[in-house]
């Protein structure tokens, strides 16, 4: 008897956990059933969650493979008795030839001082075939006995020579400018990420003395660490205050971080909090500028030779 009761209890617990996980999973779906190569289409992403949870949706610099993202539209958070609903619509392009293409997109949930990625269920979309297989075999051929003069034969040696010339020119252009073009693209992505960081950081630090001041200050510090971690490829999210100041040569940074730690862990916001957060912003901006200079001034392969 006790064994049956225990099995029923474990089964109920498992169902509750599964339903909870499903409820917290983002919902992603394509807004059309089929696509054509090179033509834009849209993908909708929504996530219903507790109003107490802070979530981050992917931006245009995120990885949407096998698709390419061209635009993102975000909508204001809607909150009711069922919870908070965040949503966005992404405009995508596809140049793949697979008949069925799938996509799953992450949403980052802020838990304490860490972010956890939760992926939506895979959604599939079909590639529209403009020329059906076997369509040519169904055509009826008409016989024509009219004599047509033969055209001149194709000059294959000339075509081969032109092809080799084009190949050599293309290879030369790539060797001369390929690395420069790649570097410019990396600089552009770095600029876009800095703009995104500045916008989110300003939103969180707009009010650090009100009711949500301490919470906003903590989120701003987490955002700052994540941005530096991606910019400098160092695990700033796990660094202590001392380790951060050892990596960033900034005399004011140590005092600013200690002041913010006092606000977060002491629970008392002050008017100096905004000044301390501005020091963090300045440090991130300086790291961004230094990184751009390093990338722009890095020697090319031709110069190294």
MOWO-V241493 format. One record per residue. N is the residue number from 1. NEAR is the number of other C-alpha atoms within 10 Angstrom. Layout:
n	near
N	NEAR
N	NEAR
This chain:
n	near
1	5
2	7
3	8
4	9
5	10
6	11
7	11
8	12
9	11
10	12
11	11
12	12
13	12
14	12
15	11
16	12
17	11
18	11
19	11
20	11
21	11
22	13
23	13
24	14
25	18
26	21
27	21
28	23
29	22
30	20
31	12
32	11
33	11
34	16
35	20
36	17
37	13
38	12
39	10
40	16
41	18
42	18
43	19
44	16
45	23
46	19
47	21
48	19
49	20
50	15
51	16
52	8
53	11
54	14
55	18
56	14
57	18
58	16
59	17
60	16
61	13
62	12
63	13
64	17
65	13
66	15
67	16
68	17
69	22
70	13
71	13
72	16
73	11
74	13
75	11
76	9
77	12
78	12
79	14
80	8
81	7
82	10
83	12
84	16
85	17
86	19
87	19
88	18
89	19
90	21
91	17
92	20
93	19
94	20
95	13
96	14
97	12
98	11
99	12
100	12
101	19
102	16
103	18
104	18
105	23
106	21
107	21
108	16
109	17
110	17
111	11
112	11
113	13
114	14
115	18
116	13
117	14
118	16
119	15
120	21
121	17
122	13
123	15
124	14
125	17
126	15
127	18
128	15
129	13
130	7
131	8
132	8
133	8
134	8
135	8
136	9
137	8
138	7
139	8
140	7
141	7
142	6
143	6
144	6
145	6
146	6
147	6
148	6
149	6
150	6
151	6
152	6
153	6
154	8
155	8
156	9
157	9
158	10
159	11
160	11
161	11
162	12
163	12
164	12
165	12
166	12
167	12
168	12
169	12
170	12
171	13
172	12
173	11
174	13
175	13
176	14
177	13
178	13
179	14
180	14
181	12
182	11
183	16
184	13
185	12
186	15
187	17
188	13
189	14
190	18
191	15
192	14
193	19
194	16
195	12
196	14
197	21
198	15
199	11
200	13
201	21
202	14
203	12
204	19
205	20
206	13
207	15
208	22
209	18
210	12
211	10
212	12
213	23
214	23
215	16
216	21
217	27
218	21
219	20
220	23
221	23
222	18
223	21
224	22
225	22
226	20
227	21
228	20
229	16
230	14
231	17
232	12
233	10
234	15
235	13
236	20
237	20
238	14
239	14
240	11
241	16
242	12
243	11
244	20
245	17
246	11
247	11
248	15
249	12
250	16
251	9
252	13
253	20
254	19
255	15
256	21
257	22
258	14
259	19
260	24
261	16
262	15
263	20
264	18
265	10
266	11
267	12
268	13
269	22
270	17
271	9
272	15
273	23
274	20
275	14
276	21
277	24
278	16
279	19
280	22
281	19
282	14
283	19
284	21
285	16
286	14
287	17
288	20
289	13
290	12
291	16
292	18
293	12
294	11
295	14
296	15
297	9
298	12
299	11
300	15
301	10
302	9
303	7
304	7
305	6
